[in-house]
Amino acid sequence: MYLTAEKKQELFATYGKDAANTGSSESQIALFTYRINHLTEHLKINKKDHSTQMALLKLVGKRRRLLDYLKERDINRYRDILKALNLRK
């Protein structure tokens, strides 16, 4: 399994305020980014896996909507998460 409970807690503790803060925009964006990176590596090996490709596109859309929400609400938090996750925009 690529995403263990310990890895999730680590992501939430690093990008959220604490490990219990699983619903914040930053922690969700970090989780989506981790999953997107994993699926991207999978698709580099398995080019014809169309169901994974669709799941990847949905995740990218969810992350984009969360980033847009965060940009509207608090531009400083938006810039910080982009810098922390090395996302281009």
DORORO-203069 format. One record per residue: residue in one letter; x, y, z of N, C-alpha, C in turn. Coordinates in Angstrom, 1 decimal. Atoms other than C-alpha are relative to their C-alpha. Layout:
SITE   residu      nxx      nyy      nzz     caxx     cayy     cazz      cxx      cyy      czz
SITE        A        X        Y        Z        X        Y        Z        X        Y        Z
...
This chain:
SITE   residu      nxx      nyy      nzz     caxx     cayy     cazz      cxx      cyy      czz
SITE        M      0.8     -1.2      0.0      0.0      0.0      0.0      0.9      1.2      0.0
SITE        Y     -0.9     -1.2      0.1      1.5      3.3     -1.0     -0.3      1.1      1.0
SITE        L      0.3     -1.0     -1.0     -0.3      5.5      1.5     -0.5     -0.6      1.3
SITE        T      0.3      0.6     -1.3     -0.2      4.3      5.1     -0.6      1.0      0.9
SITE        A      0.6     -1.0     -0.9     -1.9      5.9      8.0      1.1      0.9      0.6
SITE        E     -1.1     -0.8     -0.5      1.5      7.0      9.3      0.4      1.1     -1.0
SITE        K     -0.4     -1.0      1.1      2.3      8.8      6.0     -1.1      1.1      0.0
SITE        K      1.1     -1.0      0.0     -1.1     10.5      6.1      0.2      0.9      1.2
SITE        Q     -0.2     -0.8     -1.2     -0.5     11.7      9.7      1.2      0.9     -0.2
SITE        E     -1.1     -0.8      0.3      2.9     12.9      8.6     -0.3      1.2     -0.9
SITE        L      0.4     -1.1      0.9      1.4     14.9      5.8     -0.8      1.0      0.7
SITE        F      0.9     -0.9     -0.7     -1.3     16.4      8.0      0.8      0.8      1.0
SITE        A     -0.7     -0.7     -1.0      1.2     17.3     10.7      1.0      1.1     -0.7
SITE        T     -0.9     -0.9      0.6      3.6     18.9      8.2     -0.7      1.2     -0.6
SITE        Y      0.7     -1.0      0.8      1.1     20.9      6.1     -1.2      0.6      0.7
SITE        G      1.1     -0.5     -0.8     -1.8     21.3      8.4      0.5      0.6      1.3
SITE        K     -0.5     -0.6     -1.2     -1.6     23.0     11.8      0.5     -1.1      0.9
SITE        D     -0.5      1.2     -0.8     -1.3     19.6     13.6     -0.5     -1.3     -0.7
SITE        A      0.4      1.3      0.6     -1.9     15.9     12.9     -1.5     -0.2      0.0
SITE        A      1.4      0.2     -0.1     -5.5     16.1     14.0     -0.8      0.9     -1.0
SITE        N      0.6     -0.9      0.9     -6.3     18.9     11.5      0.0     -0.6     -1.4
SITE        T      0.0      0.7      1.3     -7.2     16.7      8.5     -0.8      0.7     -1.0
SITE        G      1.0     -0.7      0.9     -9.8     19.0      7.0      0.5      1.3     -0.6
SITE        S     -0.4     -1.3      0.5     -7.8     22.1      6.4      0.4      0.0     -1.5
SITE        S     -0.3      0.0      1.4     -7.2     23.2      2.8      1.4     -0.4     -0.3
SITE        E     -1.4      0.3      0.2     -3.5     22.9      3.1      0.3     -1.5      0.1
SITE        S     -0.2      1.4     -0.2     -3.6     19.4      4.4     -0.6     -0.8     -1.1
SITE        Q      0.6      0.7      1.1     -6.0     18.3      1.7      0.7      0.1     -1.3
SITE        I     -0.8     -0.3      1.2     -3.9     19.9     -1.0      1.2     -0.9      0.0
SITE        A     -1.2      0.8     -0.1     -0.8     18.1      0.3     -0.3     -1.5     -0.2
SITE        L      0.4      1.4      0.2     -2.7     14.8      0.4     -0.2     -0.3     -1.5
SITE        F      0.2      0.1      1.4     -3.9     15.3     -3.2      1.3      0.0     -0.8
SITE        T     -1.3     -0.1      0.7     -0.4     16.3     -4.3      0.7     -1.3      0.1
SITE        Y     -0.6      1.3     -0.2      1.0     13.1     -2.8     -0.6     -1.1     -0.9
SITE        R      0.7      1.1      0.8     -1.6     10.9     -4.5      0.2      0.3     -1.5
SITE        I     -0.3     -0.3      1.5     -1.1     12.8     -7.9      1.3     -0.4     -0.4
SITE        N     -1.4      0.4      0.4      2.6     12.2     -7.8      0.1     -1.5     -0.1
SITE        H      0.0      1.5      0.1      2.0      8.5     -7.1     -0.6     -0.5     -1.3
SITE        L      0.7      0.5      1.2     -0.5      8.1     -9.9      0.8      0.4     -1.3
SITE        T     -0.8     -0.4      1.2      1.8     10.0    -12.3      1.1     -1.0     -0.2
SITE        E     -1.0      1.0      0.1      4.6      7.6    -11.6     -0.6     -1.4     -0.5
SITE        H      0.7      1.2      0.4      2.2      4.7    -12.1     -0.3      0.0     -1.5
SITE        L      0.3     -0.2      1.4      1.1      6.1    -15.5      1.2      0.0     -0.9
SITE        K     -1.2      0.0      0.8      4.7      6.5    -16.7      0.3     -1.5     -0.4
SITE        I     -0.3      1.4      0.2      5.0      2.7    -16.4     -1.2     -0.7     -0.8
SITE        N      1.2      0.6      0.6      1.4      1.7    -17.4     -0.8      1.1     -0.8
SITE        K      0.6     -1.1      0.8      0.5      4.0    -20.3     -1.4     -0.2     -0.4
SITE        K      1.4      0.3      0.5     -2.8      2.3    -21.2     -1.0     -0.2      1.1
SITE        D      0.9      0.1     -1.2     -4.3      2.4    -17.7     -1.0      1.2      0.0
SITE        H      0.9     -1.1      0.2     -7.3      4.6    -18.6     -0.8      0.4      1.2
SITE        S      0.7     -0.3     -1.2     -9.1      4.3    -15.3      0.8      0.8      1.0
SITE        T     -0.9     -0.8     -0.9     -6.1      5.6    -13.4      0.2      1.4     -0.6
SITE        Q     -0.2     -1.3      0.6     -5.7      8.4    -15.9     -1.2      0.9      0.3
SITE        M      1.2     -0.8     -0.4     -9.3      9.5    -15.2      0.0      0.4      1.4
SITE        A     -0.1     -0.3     -1.4     -8.8      9.3    -11.5      1.0      1.1      0.2
SITE        L     -1.0     -1.0     -0.1     -5.7     11.4    -11.9     -0.5      1.4     -0.4
SITE        L      0.6     -1.3      0.4     -7.6     14.1    -13.8     -1.0      0.5      1.0
SITE        K      0.9     -0.5     -1.0    -10.3     14.2    -11.2      0.7      0.5      1.2
SITE        L     -0.8     -0.5     -1.2     -7.7     14.6     -8.4      0.6      1.4     -0.3
SITE        V     -0.6     -1.3      0.4     -6.0     17.4    -10.3     -1.1      1.1      0.0
SITE        G      1.1     -0.9      0.0     -9.4     19.1    -10.7     -0.4      0.4      1.4
SITE        K      0.3     -0.3     -1.4    -10.1     18.8     -7.0      1.0      0.9      0.7
SITE        R     -1.1     -0.8     -0.6     -6.7     20.2     -6.0     -0.1      1.4     -0.6
SITE        R      0.1     -1.4      0.6     -7.2     23.1     -8.5     -1.1      0.8      0.7
SITE        R      1.2     -0.8     -0.7    -10.6     24.0     -6.9      0.4      0.4      1.4
SITE        L     -0.4     -0.3     -1.4     -9.1     23.8     -3.4      1.0      1.2      0.0
SITE        L     -1.0     -1.0      0.1     -6.2     26.0     -4.5     -0.7      1.4     -0.4
SITE        D      0.7     -1.2      0.4     -8.6     28.5     -6.1     -0.8      0.6      1.2
SITE        Y      0.7     -0.4     -1.2    -10.7     28.6     -2.9      1.0      0.6      1.0
SITE        L     -0.9     -0.6     -0.9     -7.6     29.2     -0.8      0.6      1.3     -0.5
SITE        K     -0.5     -1.2      0.5     -6.4     31.9     -3.1     -1.0      1.2      0.2
SITE        E      1.1     -1.0     -0.3     -9.8     33.7     -2.7      0.0      0.4      1.5
SITE        R      0.2     -0.2     -1.4     -9.8     33.3      1.1      1.2      0.7      0.6
SITE        D     -1.2     -0.5     -0.7     -6.2     34.0      2.1      1.2     -0.2     -1.0
SITE        I     -1.1      0.0      1.0     -3.5     34.8     -0.5      1.3     -0.5      0.6
SITE        N     -1.3      0.4     -0.6     -0.6     34.3      1.9      0.1     -1.5      0.3
SITE        R      0.0      1.5     -0.2     -1.6     30.7      2.8      0.1     -0.7     -1.3
SITE        Y     -0.1      0.5      1.3     -2.0     30.1     -0.9      1.4      0.0     -0.5
SITE        R     -1.4     -0.1      0.5      1.5     31.3     -1.7      0.9     -0.9      0.8
SITE        D     -0.8      0.8     -0.9      2.9     29.4      1.3     -0.1     -1.5     -0.5
SITE        I      0.2      1.5      0.3      1.4     26.0      0.2      0.6     -0.2     -1.4
SITE        L     -0.6      0.1      1.3      2.5     26.6     -3.4      1.6     -0.2      0.1
SITE        K     -1.5      0.0     -0.2      6.1     27.2     -2.2      0.4     -1.3      0.7
SITE        A     -0.3      1.2     -0.7      6.0     24.3      0.2      0.0     -1.3     -0.8
SITE        L      0.2      1.2      0.8      4.8     21.7     -2.3      0.7      0.1     -1.4
SITE        N     -0.6     -0.2      1.3      6.8     23.1     -5.3     -0.9     -0.1     -1.1
SITE        L      1.0      0.0      1.1      3.7     23.6     -7.4      0.3      1.3     -0.8
SITE        R     -0.2     -1.2      0.8      4.1     25.9    -10.3     -1.4      0.6     -0.3
SITE        K      1.2     -0.8      0.3      1.5     28.6    -10.9      0.4      1.5      0.0
